[in-house]
Amino acid sequence: MRPWSRQRHDPRLSAHPIGDLPTMLSNYRIAIIGTGNIGGALLGGLLKAKLTKPDQIVATCASQERLEYLSREFAVESGLDNRAAVEQAEIVLLCVKPKTVPTVLAELNSIENHSQRLYISVAAGITTGSIEETLGSGTPVIRAMPNIPALVDSAATAIALGRHATEDHGRLAQQMFQAVGTVCRVAEGLMNAVTGLSGSGPAYIYMVIEALTDGGVKMGLSRQVALRLATQTVLGSALLVRETGTHPAVLRDQVTTPGGTAIAAIHELEIGGLRPMLINAVVTATQRSKELSSMAQNDG
Ligand SMILES: NC(=O)c1ccc[n+]([C@@H]2O[C@H](COP(=O)([O-])OP(=O)(O)OC[C@H]3O[C@@H](n4cnc5c(N)ncnc54)[C@H](OP(=O)(O)O)[C@@H]3O)[C@@H](O)[C@H]2O)c1
């Protein structure tokens, strides 16, 4: 592994554009710009998976309080200066809120050789094209949409490659998000659909868990027991789909005894329109994501 200078950008990097180096995260210094929920989850995931070492990461945020937390919790170099962090890094993870992206990009604009860094943005609605436009043509940019279970290494992430991102860049991003869950590759045009499904999806599932729990409470279970059973039922059912690769409709038929309890409940769910309601939820969230994305592009 190449030795890293902890404080300074290695000048040899200018002779080694990122695409020419090995596609192992351990070869690069990473700047996490905006280390809040998602940035912090990625930081924790990368360290836990030993994909990188604390001295290969520099993390920024906006407050002294968060800064102290990051140094204490992860023992990484942290700071408030985004420009200084990016100058030291070959991979830049943009994890600030979408409305903060233009401010951060403006701070980074005058740095040279953006094309020798890989930028990975998780900011909802911010296109790779708008980042390329600000940082300069030729900048490799990858857009990612993780979700909040990244906090427990169980995120569903989709990534889309910008015009100048290579397959090697894609592999680096994939490694990074695999540290906190599962990763799919999609065309950037589908990122709004990803936001409508998995980006916003945890909110739908929390409602399902909450409602199942209330059902249990209504039928006499303690809230504590009902919540535990509801949570494990959602988790276990999802794991069974993932581990067996069996279509969920087949699994549902397997647990539906003729004349039994499950079919009585399924009848109620069909009358209530559970399936069209969830489909509509994804459709509406996707449309909202499109609206927010065009507002973000216009603001930028
Ligand atoms: N949360 C999700 O479920 C989710 C899912 C997919 C994608 N995303 C995307 O992830 C991004 C971050 O979301 P989040 O939930 O992690 O938000 P968050 O917890 O609020 O994190 C944002 C971080 O940015 C820092 N920050 C603010 N201004 C800054 C600046 N000028 N320079 C450097 N750092 C700055 C904040 O610092 P302080 O803590 O010091 O204020 C905070 O730590 C968003 O773009 C969002 O669209 C989020």
PDBQT file of the ligand as one rigid body, heavy atoms in Angstrom, charges set to zero:
ROOT
HETATM    1  N1  LIG A 401     -30.767  10.399   5.827  1.00  0.00    +0.000 N 
HETATM    2  C1  LIG A 401     -31.161   9.607   4.844  1.00  0.00    +0.000 C 
HETATM    3  O1  LIG A 401     -31.982   8.698   4.994  1.00  0.00    +0.000 OA
HETATM    4  C2  LIG A 401     -30.575   9.792   3.473  1.00  0.00    +0.000 A 
HETATM    5  C3  LIG A 401     -30.783   8.794   2.494  1.00  0.00    +0.000 A 
HETATM    6  C4  LIG A 401     -30.207   8.972   1.241  1.00  0.00    +0.000 A 
HETATM    7  C5  LIG A 401     -29.460  10.104   0.960  1.00  0.00    +0.000 A 
HETATM    8  N2  LIG A 401     -29.316  11.046   1.920  1.00  0.00    +0.000 N 
HETATM    9  C6  LIG A 401     -28.559  12.247   1.592  1.00  0.00    +0.000 C 
HETATM   10  O2  LIG A 401     -27.467  12.307   2.483  1.00  0.00    +0.000 OA
HETATM   11  C7  LIG A 401     -27.115  13.669   2.701  1.00  0.00    +0.000 C 
HETATM   12  C8  LIG A 401     -26.923  13.883   4.176  1.00  0.00    +0.000 C 
HETATM   13  O3  LIG A 401     -28.093  13.531   4.873  1.00  0.00    +0.000 OA
HETATM   14  P1  LIG A 401     -28.015  13.228   6.431  1.00  0.00    +0.000 P 
HETATM   15  O4  LIG A 401     -29.315  12.633   6.801  1.00  0.00    +0.000 OA
HETATM   16  O5  LIG A 401     -26.756  12.499   6.735  1.00  0.00    +0.000 OA
HETATM   17  O6  LIG A 401     -27.929  14.729   6.981  1.00  0.00    +0.000 OA
HETATM   18  P2  LIG A 401     -27.236  15.238   8.337  1.00  0.00    +0.000 P 
HETATM   19  O7  LIG A 401     -27.270  14.181   9.371  1.00  0.00    +0.000 OA
HETATM   20  O8  LIG A 401     -27.868  16.559   8.625  1.00  0.00    +0.000 OA
HETATM   21  O9  LIG A 401     -25.721  15.466   7.913  1.00  0.00    +0.000 OA
HETATM   22  C9  LIG A 401     -25.269  16.590   7.233  1.00  0.00    +0.000 C 
HETATM   23  C10 LIG A 401     -23.906  16.921   7.775  1.00  0.00    +0.000 C 
HETATM   24  O10 LIG A 401     -23.408  18.000   7.001  1.00  0.00    +0.000 OA
HETATM   25  C11 LIG A 401     -22.678  18.845   7.874  1.00  0.00    +0.000 C 
HETATM   26  N3  LIG A 401     -22.591  20.160   7.236  1.00  0.00    +0.000 N 
HETATM   27  C12 LIG A 401     -23.514  21.142   7.136  1.00  0.00    +0.000 A 
HETATM   28  N4  LIG A 401     -23.019  22.185   6.441  1.00  0.00    +0.000 NA
HETATM   29  C13 LIG A 401     -21.742  21.845   6.096  1.00  0.00    +0.000 A 
HETATM   30  C14 LIG A 401     -20.720  22.496   5.362  1.00  0.00    +0.000 A 
HETATM   31  N5  LIG A 401     -20.887  23.710   4.832  1.00  0.00    +0.000 N 
HETATM   32  N6  LIG A 401     -19.552  21.852   5.226  1.00  0.00    +0.000 NA
HETATM   33  C15 LIG A 401     -19.340  20.621   5.756  1.00  0.00    +0.000 A 
HETATM   34  N7  LIG A 401     -20.285  19.955   6.440  1.00  0.00    +0.000 NA
HETATM   35  C16 LIG A 401     -21.470  20.568   6.609  1.00  0.00    +0.000 A 
HETATM   36  C17 LIG A 401     -23.468  18.845   9.147  1.00  0.00    +0.000 C 
HETATM   37  O11 LIG A 401     -22.582  19.219  10.201  1.00  0.00    +0.000 OA
HETATM   38  P3  LIG A 401     -23.070  19.418  11.719  1.00  0.00    +0.000 P 
HETATM   39  O12 LIG A 401     -23.488  18.067  12.183  1.00  0.00    +0.000 OA
HETATM   40  O13 LIG A 401     -21.852  19.909  12.398  1.00  0.00    +0.000 OA
HETATM   41  O14 LIG A 401     -24.193  20.392  11.644  1.00  0.00    +0.000 OA
HETATM   42  C18 LIG A 401     -23.903  17.381   9.228  1.00  0.00    +0.000 C 
HETATM   43  O15 LIG A 401     -22.964  16.627   9.941  1.00  0.00    +0.000 OA
HETATM   44  C19 LIG A 401     -28.242  14.519   2.098  1.00  0.00    +0.000 C 
HETATM   45  O16 LIG A 401     -27.788  15.113   0.907  1.00  0.00    +0.000 OA
HETATM   46  C20 LIG A 401     -29.334  13.534   1.791  1.00  0.00    +0.000 C 
HETATM   47  O17 LIG A 401     -30.044  13.862   0.607  1.00  0.00    +0.000 OA
HETATM   48  C21 LIG A 401     -29.818  10.914   3.169  1.00  0.00    +0.000 A 
ENDROOT
TORSDOF 0
